[in-house]
Structure formats: structure tokens, C-alpha cells
């Protein structure tokens, strides 16, 4: 197939490499010239402007794949695509857009008879390059029309048609919420081991956890890799940014009046990690001094 990719960041460039490896014809664009040059090195045709990309359209039907940050950038690009794509073209959003936005994009593009699939993509950079996990929402007949594309890009049993528009990105949102909770548990567990009375080799702990134990996983394998490279975690601030999907998961949980305490607490821990001022903790320390005469630690 001929695929037109917009966005050659960490995931997009690896996706292009995967497509080329499976002998798809790739035409791509990114505002960064270095990323375009990198795409050329893996065998793709990188154009210098979006207009060139749109002008390279096939006579009958073209397939476009967006790999852009969620929010305003994706929204603006979809507006551009709506103005430039032709009837029956297919537009795939493989980024981490909010599912409600994807539902809006589906109907917005449908007005011009452009087909839209929302595709949640998991597996990180190595997955994008060597075999990803994908969760697909949108019209079933359009998914079936290009299903071979997902077979090529994903590991065996690594893609799922989820249903109507928005369902792919909703599933990826909850997936990321689960990911937050698992990573939080790993971090807390290894923190306990780090501070315990026993002199553990934590790299070896991660290795043994990942061989036959109930908690073996790719994340545990990555924990082993990280501890091998930096056993003391020296030079790392400890701040853990939140990309948005955990927050969206918690917001939807509250709207449905359901319960997800582990995911919620892992999100709140990330927020707390970003607070360098620690103003609230300073208030608490001052209160302890006020009512109990406890010493207030100084910076």
C-alpha cells in the first residue's frame, strides 16, 4: 500500500521504518528537516511541504496516517486534511488523542465523505519499529479494507478492531491508566527494597522477578535495563510528567461514578512529583510547629 505519514517524531519515524520494512510505499512529512532526512535514510520519500504530500494523492483513494501530539496540533492538522483530502480518502490518527476528540473528528470528516480511524498505539518506539499493539475504532468496513496494514505493523494477535469511532482511543486511554498503576507499583516496591536493611542488587532483583515470577513483564525487563545503566538513579530529578491519558482516565471514571483508586493515586503521585516548591508540605511542617512545637526543617 501507499501510505502518507504526517509526523516523524519518536513514534512516527519508527512507524515509517516498520512500513518500509514491510515494503509499503511511504511518502511522509515533518516540519523538522532532520526528521525528514532520517526518514529518507530508512527508505521513505520525504517531501518538504504539506502541499507536496497532498498533491501526491492517488487518483482513487489515499491513506494518510497522523502521528502527532494530541490536542491543538492534531486538531489543526485534521482541519487541513479536511480541506485538502478528497472523497473516500482514509485518515488515521495513530497518536494519543482524547477519545471524545476522535468522535468529533470522525463526524467532522464524514461531512466531506473522508473516512477516519482512531488508532491507539502501544509498544513504545521499539514496538512502532518492530511490531506494535494497536486498538482501532471507526467504520468496520474501512478497517477491513486495510486490515493487512495492521497485520504488517503489529505483532501476532497485536491489533483489535474495537468498534465505533472513539473506541480505539478510549481503549488506549484506559490502557495507559493501567500502565500508570503498574509503573507506580514497581517504583514503590523498588523504593522499599532500596531503603530496606538488606543489601540487594536491584538489577538482579529485577532480573529474577522477570523470570518465572507472577509479576514478570516488559516493564520489569525495562526496570532491569534502567538499573543496569544507572543503579543509583544518579542525576535523575524524580519528576514524573503526565502526558494526559491518566488524567483523562480518571476524569471518565469520575463521570461514570466508578472506582479506580490505584490509577487515581498513581496520577496524583505524578502531579506531586512535579511540585518543586513543596508549598503544601511547608504549611504542614509549620502547623506541626504551631500545635506541637515540632522543629521545622530548613532548606
LINKAKA-V839976 format. One record per backbone hydrogen bond with DSSP energy under -0.5 kcal/mol. NH is the residue of the N-H (numbers start at 1). CO is the residue of the C=O. Records with the same first field share a line. If there is no record, write none. Layout:
# LINKAKA-V839976
NH->CO / CO
This chain:
# LINKAKA-V839976
3->1 / 25
4->63
5->3 / 27
6->65
7->5 / 29
9->67
13->9
14->10
15->11
16->12
17->13
18->14
19->15
20->16
21->17
22->18
23->20
24->19
25->1
26->24
27->3 / 25
28->45
29->5
33->31
36->32
37->33
38->34
39->35
40->36
41->37
42->38
43->40
44->39
45->26
46->44
47->28 / 45
53->49
54->50
55->51
56->52 / 53
57->54
63->2
64->62 / 90
65->4
66->92
67->6
74->69
75->71
76->72
77->73
78->74
79->75
80->76
81->77
82->78
83->79
84->80
85->81
88->113
89->86
90->62
91->115
92->64
93->117
94->66 / 92
97->95
101->98
102->98
103->99
104->100
105->101
106->102
107->103
108->104
109->105
110->106
111->107
112->109
113->110
114->109
115->89
117->91
118->137
119->93 / 117
120->118 / 135
122->120 / 133
127->123
128->124
129->125
130->126
131->127
132->153
133->122
134->158
135->120
136->160
137->118
138->163
139->116
143->139
144->140
145->141
146->142 / 143
147->144
149->146
150->146
151->147
152->148
153->149
154->150
155->132
158->155
160->134
162->136 / 160
163->136
167->164
170->166
171->167
172->168
173->169
174->170
175->171
176->172
177->173
178->174
179->175
180->176
181->177
182->178
183->179
184->180
185->181
186->182
187->183
188->184
189->185
190->186
191->187
192->188
193->189
194->190
195->191
196->192 / 193
200->198
202->200
205->201
206->202
207->203
208->204
209->205
210->206
211->208
212->210
216->213
221->217
222->218
223->219
224->220
225->221
226->222
227->223
228->224
229->225
230->226
233->230
236->233
241->239
248->244
249->245
250->246
251->247
252->248
253->249
254->250
255->251
256->252
257->254
258->253
264->260
265->261
266->262
267->263
268->264
269->265
270->266
271->267
272->268
273->269
274->270 / 271
275->272
276->274
282->278
283->279
284->280
285->281
286->282
287->283
288->284
289->285
290->286
291->287
292->288
293->289
294->288
297->295
